[in-house]
Amino acid sequence: MILKTIRILKYLLTYLFFLLPVQNSFSQNKIIVDSISIEMEKAKEPSGFSNVMLRSVRFDEKKLKFIMAKCQIKSIGKNRAEISAFSLLDTVNKVRYRVGDYLGYAGIIGSPEVNPYRKEKPLNGKKYPYYLPQYDSSVVDFFDQFSTGEYTDFGIPIEFGSENNPDKSLIYFGETNYKNFRAELFFITLKVLKKPVFELYYKNYKVGTFQIESN
């Protein structure tokens, strides 16, 4: 009986040994803002396979990486969530990141919602295909409205032009059409910094706190 108990304990310790290194330190919060319920379910560094799903966002992978926060969002009233109002704060290095990419899922079947816009007008009034982010001054970028002097705002502009005719612009994401959905928020973050402690915010309200543990 004693030997059997020892074997069980040994198995459990071995299981925990392999399990713990891949877990993230995570404080889950649920908030309600403007009659919108937001709950952070998961935060992680997405795999290379996950990155293939994103819209050709290119950056120097030696200096930058994606951090993804997954949230369940539900509108209690008529208001809908503004995706550009989300931000990721690195509380150690004092950097505030804008959403670099977004996928919204209201169901299992169908394509995800993306709704991106470019922040700067195209150079020389150039027209781009409809499937690329368009400039629309009537759609508000809420990220700038909640800047704080304590943190440095950070975002990576996307190149819409070419090497000979560059046309860079930051992108942001508009109001969701969904009432009840799961949002995957991707932030392009700096690698060469002290180990960060992240806080996810919606407008000026904290949704949750987490760390990404090394494997």
N, C-alpha and C positions, 0 to 999 in steps of 0.2 A: 504493500500500500504506500509506504514511504517512498520507495523507488519510483512508483507510478506518479506520485505527486511531484517529485523532483523533475521527472521527464516533462510533465505538463508545464511547470514553471520555466524550465529551460526552453521549451518551445515558445512560450509567450515572450520571454526576454529576447529570444532570437528574432521573433516577428517584430517586436517593437524596435529593435536595433535597426532593422532594414526599413521600417516605416517612418521613423522620426526624421531622417535627413531630408526627405522630400516634402515634408509638411511646411506650410507657411505659418508664421506667427500672425494671428488674425483676430481682430476684435470686431465682431459683427454688430452692426447697428441698423436700426430701422428708424427712418424719420418720415414726417409728413410736412411738406412745404407746399403752400398754395393749393391745398386739397389734392396733392399728389403724394402717394406713398412710395418710398424708395428704400429698398433693402439690398445691401451688398451681400451676395452669396459666395463669391469666390474672387480671389486675386492671385495672379500668377504671371510668370514669364512664359508666353505662348511658345509652342513648338514651331519648328521650321515649317511643318505641314500646315499649321494654322496660319502662318504668315502668307502662304500661297493664296489664301482666300481674300487677302486684302488687295486694294486697288493700286498695285504697282507703286507703292510708297517706297522710294529708294533712299537709303542713307548709309553712312559709313558705319558698318557693323563693328568696327574696332572701337568706336567711340560712343555709339548709341545702341539702344535696344528697346524693344517693345515691352511694356508692362500692361497686362489686361486686367480690368476689373469688370466682373459680371454682376449685374443688378436686376432684380425683379422690380418693375415699375408699374404702378396702377393708379389711374386717375379716379379719384373719388367723386369729383364734380366734372365741370366742363373743361377745366384747364388741361393742357397736354404738356408733357415734359419738353423743355428746351435742351437739346443735346449739348449745345455750345456753352450752357451754364455749368457743366461739369468741369472740374479741374482736379489735378493730382498734385498735392503739395509734398515736397521732400522737406521734412521738418529739420533734418540735420544740416543739409547743404543750402537750405533756403532758396529752393527753386520751385516755381509753380508752372506745371505743364498743362498745355491745352490738349484737348482730344485730337489725336493725330489720325484716327480712323474709327469708324463706328459701324456695327452691324446690329439691327434690331429684329427680333423674332417674335411674331404674334402667334405662331403655330408651327407644327412640325413640317407641314407641306408649304412649298412656295419659297420664293427668293426673299432674302432679308432686306429690310429697309436700310437705305444708306443716306439719302438726302444731303449731299455735300454742296457747298458753295465756295467760290473763290472770294478772297477778301479784297484783293486789289483789282482794279479794272484791267482788262487785257490791253496790252500796248498797241497803240495805233488802231484801236477799235477792232482788233482782229476777232473773228468769229470762230468758235471751236465747236466740234460735234456735240450734240445734245447729251451724249453719255458722259461727257466730262463735266466737272463742277463749273457752274455758270456764275457770273457776277450778278447780284440782285441786291441793290441798296435797301430794298424794303424789308429784307430778312435780316434781323438783328443778330450780331455776334455778341453774345452775352459775356464771353470770357473777359473782355476788356473792362466790363462794368464792375468786376469784383477783384480787380488788382489791388495789391497792398504793397506799401513801400518796404515792408519787411522781406518780401520775396521778389526774386527776379523772374519775370514771365519768360517762358521758353516755348518755341514752336519751330518746326522745320518747314520752310517753304517748298512747294512742289514746282518742278520745272515743267511748264506747259509748252514752251517753245523748243528751240534746238540750240546747239552749241553756237551756231552763227547768229541766231536770232533768239536770244534768251527772253523768257517771259515768266518769271517766278512769281508765285503768290502763295501766301498761307491759305489753308482751307479751314472751313468751319462747318458745323452741321446744324440744320434748322430744327424747327419744332416737329416732334414725331406726329404721325397720323394715328398712332395706336393708343388705345385706352388702357390695355393690359398686355404687357409684353416683357420680354427679357432683352436687356441691352448689354452688348459687349463693347466696352469702351477701351480703346487702345491708345496708350500714351507713349510717345517716343521720348525716352529718358536718357540722360547722360550716364556713361559707364564709369568714367575716370573721376570718381568722387568718393568721399567717405561713405561707408555703408548706410544707406538711407532708411529712415522710418517714414512711410507714406501715409498720408491722410487724403481720403477721397471726399471732395466737397461738391455739393449742389448749391449754386449761388454762394451765399456765405454761411451755409449750414453743413456741418461735418456729418458725413454718412458713415464712415468707418475708418479704422486705422489698421495697418498691416506692415509686415516685413516680408521680403522674399528671401528665403533661406537658401544657402548654397547646397548643391547636391554633393 
